[in-house]
Amino acid sequence: MTILVTTPNGSVGRYVTEALRDRDDVRFLVRSAAGAEALGAVKGEIVRGNAADPAAVRRAVAGVERLYLAHPFAADQAAVETGLGLAALDAGAHRIVKLGARPFPKAAGTVPDPVTGAHDTVVARLRDAGVPELTVLRPDRFLQNVLPAAADIAAGTLADPGGAEAARGYVDTRDIAEVAVAELLADRPVGGEIDISGPEALTPGRLAERFAAVLGRPVRYADVPLDAAWRAGLAGRGVPPWQVDGLYGLYANYRREGTAGLGDGVRRVLGRAPRSAADFAADLLAPAVAAALSGA
Ligand SMILES: NC(=O)c1ccc[n+]([C@@H]2O[C@H](COP(=O)([O-])OP(=O)(O)OC[C@H]3O[C@@H](n4cnc5c(N)ncnc54)[C@H](OP(=O)(O)O)[C@@H]3O)[C@@H](O)[C@H]2O)c1
């Protein structure tokens, strides 16, 4: 069996890599020399190439039987992921574990947005193509999204544009990766759509309280309105307009949905409770905050 892992340094992919680095039947698709370096030692094979390059994709999928399929939000996300998935299928793959996202319920007054829309497009194409074993992971917002803001959290602020009233089942990407790996390796995968969340729906205010309790320092949530200043801030950091529009659509949907339902995927696939925000804060946020405080 050969397994191909895409985005092996990604927020989820790095933990998929962690679990599979000692196997010799795993191939990792990385774009750059820096990406290969970041991967560290692996027993399997590293294939260098851009997922948007059909020739590189053909090299990556040759002889592959199972695929972990993920891609960041990008203008060409649906095309790249579909290309990877269909190429793997042509090469004889029979199982795809695709990283998607929790869909928004229409009843909540949400509207189609480009971020979750890309997943709908990819999944529809894979289904049409008749992937024999297709697992679609549908996680809620990642706890790991806050790590780049560790310095702000150290200074006492958790800023977020997702809306003060939006309670979500923030999920630790280590759990998503464990579910993905279980689905990749199982003789008989659970398959289908697997909704994944943390153990409780938290507003960002409550999330800040959970962090504060573990860190032993004040952390207060600050709402970031989806206004012209927010757009200008992203543009100033070089985020292109299509991406700003996509993020606007996503955050506006979080605000419209309010309290999101929880997903039972961790329990269903792994037979245990999902990690909590406190677990994440103790294991990963606290060291990042300590590093920020020490100026590292
Ligand atoms: N963040 C959330 O809260 C959330 C919630 C639910 C679902 N999701 C979904 O999660 C997915 C992203 O997963 P993730 O966060 O694990 O990934 P990620 O961290 O965004 O993935 C980044 C990795 O992708 C690689 N990459 C980017 N473009 C590439 C290309 N053209 N060819 C080869 N490699 C490329 C990058 O390689 P380099 O190092 O070379 O740049 C980098 O290592 C998205 O589809 C999103 O919708 C996210």
The ligand as a Gaussian input file, in Angstrom:
#p B3LYP/6-31G(d) Opt

LIG

0 1
 N       -8.464000      27.021000       9.650000
 C       -9.657000      26.573000       9.998000
 O      -10.218000      26.965000      11.045000
 C      -10.330000      25.543000       9.143000
 C      -11.523000      24.970000       9.597000
 C      -12.137000      23.984000       8.814000
 C      -11.563000      23.596000       7.617000
 N      -10.405000      24.187000       7.195000
 C       -9.847000      23.777000       5.892000
 O       -8.535000      23.305000       6.074000
 C       -7.862000      23.391000       4.818000
 C       -6.435000      23.780000       5.045000
 O       -5.814000      22.773000       5.809000
 P       -4.563000      23.090000       6.701000
 O       -4.848000      24.311000       7.534000
 O       -4.139000      21.847000       7.354000
 O       -3.511000      23.459000       5.581000
 P       -2.516000      24.671000       5.579000
 O       -1.827000      24.761000       6.903000
 O       -3.215000      25.885000       5.072000
 O       -1.510000      24.132000       4.461000
 C       -0.363000      24.829000       4.208000
 C        0.566000      23.921000       3.455000
 O        0.091000      23.761000       2.134000
 C        1.208000      23.755000       1.269000
 N        0.811000      24.208000      -0.062000
 C        0.137000      25.320000      -0.357000
 N       -0.030000      25.429000      -1.686000
 C        0.614000      24.358000      -2.225000
 C        0.818000      23.918000      -3.560000
 N        0.347000      24.615000      -4.603000
 N        1.499000      22.778000      -3.762000
 C        1.999000      22.056000      -2.732000
 N        1.835000      22.436000      -1.424000
 C        1.149000      23.574000      -1.202000
 C        2.155000      24.741000       1.896000
 O        3.445000      24.452000       1.445000
 P        4.606000      25.550000       1.508000
 O        5.175000      25.360000       2.901000
 O        5.540000      25.160000       0.425000
 O        3.968000      26.896000       1.332000
 C        1.952000      24.526000       3.388000
 O        2.863000      23.593000       3.912000
 C       -8.615000      24.411000       3.988000
 O       -9.176000      23.774000       2.875000
 C       -9.684000      24.939000       4.933000
 O      -10.917000      25.244000       4.282000
 C       -9.776000      25.133000       7.924000

